[in-house]
Amino acid sequence: MKRIGLLLAVVAVLGFVVVDGVLAAEGARGPGGRGTFGKITKIDGKTLTITSEREGNTTDVKAEVTDETQITKQAPVKLADLKVGDRVRIVQGDTRAGGEVTKIDVESKKVTVKGGRNNEEQTITVDDSTQITASVKAELKDLAVGQQVMASITDGKAVRISVGTFGARGGKKAKE
């Protein structure tokens, strides 16, 4: 009984609890505090409702978009448009890579990206069939019901919202 009382006191004071090894904070944090991932199900003025599904459970999270909210979306780009530091997703046949651009060689048509589960660098030779998308600045007016988003929310306010296709699985890791 003392343990439950102590746990409740910690939650009341700090606003979080660890459940099954995952930090769950009050507000809108996903597993491990990585943010909220889901689909925009409602836009009411500057307030978004994001519906998240995990392990059969559905959760609605509301987030107010402010002037400080950083909003990005995925847009197609060419190799020549990329800069070191850009966040990209590259698809070439069944090869996929995503993360931060660390090196670009336009002459040899190669781009190196650091990311993925192991934060490894992958180098991909780009050709005409390669699809490259990069994160570009967006605005509230660019958001729509049905879009998939990853949002970082603090005290009910959206700090960062990224619109795109997340968690796409399959394909092979790029080879150098």
N, C-alpha and C positions, 0 to 999 in steps of 0.2 A: 504494500500500500504506500510506503514511503517513496518507493521508486516512481510510482505513477505520479505522486504529488510533486516530486522533484522534476520529472519530465514536463509536467504541465507548467511548472514555474519557469523552466528554461524556455519553453515555447512562448509563454506570455511575455517574458523579458526580451528574448532575442528574435522571436518571430519565425523560428524555423525548427524543424525536427528531422532526424535521420530515420528513414524508413527503408528497410531492406538495403542498407548501404548507400541510399541516394538522398542527397540533401533536398528537402522540400521546403521552399521558402514561401511565406505569405506573398501573394501577388501572382505574377505570371512567369514562372520559371519552369522550364521543362526538366527532363531528367538531368541530374548533375548540374543544374543551374545554367544550362546551355540556351535557354530561351524557350519561347513557345513556337511550336511548329503546327500549322494547321491551315484551314481554308477560311477565307473571309466569307462570312455568312450574312453579314449585315453592315451597312454603312449608314450612320445616322449623323449627318453633319460632319463633325470631326471625330466621332467615336466609331471605332471598328469593333465588331464582334468577330472573334476568331474561334472557330470550332476545331478542337484538337481531339484526335482519336488515338488511344494507346491501349493495347491489350484488351480491346472490347469495351473500354470505357470512353465516354464522350464528355468533354469539358468545354464550356463556353467561357472565353476570357474577353473582357472589354478593355480597350486601350484607347486613350485620347491621343490624337495626333496634334502635336504642338508645333510652333515655329522652329523649335530646336530638333524635332524628330528628323533623323537621317533616313531617307527612303531611297532604295536602289531597286533596279529591275534588270533583268537579263535582256541583252540586245545583241543581234548578230554583228560581228566585226571581222575585219580582214587582218591577216598577219601584220601587214604594214601599219595598221592602226594601234597595235598593242604597245604598251609601255611596261617596263619592269615595275612590278608592284600591283599591276592590274589583277583583279580576281576574275578567273575565267573557267569555262567548262569547254572541253574539246572532245569532239566525237569524230572518229574516222573509222568507218566500218564498224567492227565490233570492239575497237579500241576506244577507251574513255579515260580522260584525266581531268582533274579539277583542282583548283587551288590558286596560289599566287604565282604570277609569272616572275621567274628569277633570271632568265636569259632569253634573248631573242637574236636569231641569226637569219635576217631576211634573205641574204644571198643563198644560203644553203637550205632555206625554208624550214628551219628548225626552231621550236620553242620549248623551253624547259619550264616546267611547272612544279611547284612544291606544295604538297597537300595530301589529302586522303587520310585514311585511318592511321597510317604510320608516319605521316608528314614526310614522305619520301619525295625526292626529285625524280621526275619522269621527263624524258625528252621525246618529242614527237616530231616527225618529219611531216610537214603539211603539204597537201596537194589540193587540187580543185574540188575534191569530194569532202574535204575536211570542214566540219561545222564548228565554228568558234563563237561562243557567246561570252560577253563580259558584263560585269556589273556596271551600270551607268546610273547617274543621278536621276531620280524621279520625284514626282510630287503627289500630293493627296489625290488630285484629279486623275492620276494614272492608275489608281487602285480601283478594283471592281470586285463585286460579289463573285465568288467562285475561284478567285485566284489563290494559289498556294503561297503562303508566306512563312518566314521565320522572323519572329519579333522578339526584341529585348524590351521588357516593360518594367518600369520602376514606379511604384506608388500610383498605378493606374495610368501612367503616361508612357507612350511609346517612345523609347530612346532611339531605336533602330528598327527598320522594317526592310526586309529583303524579299522581293517578289521573284518567284521562279519555280523551276521544277527541281525539287530536292529529293535526295535519297534514291535517285535512279540507279538501279542495280543492273548487273550483267555487264557483259563485255570483258575484254582482256585489259590487263594493265599494260601500259605502253612500255616498249623496250627501247633501250638506248641504242 
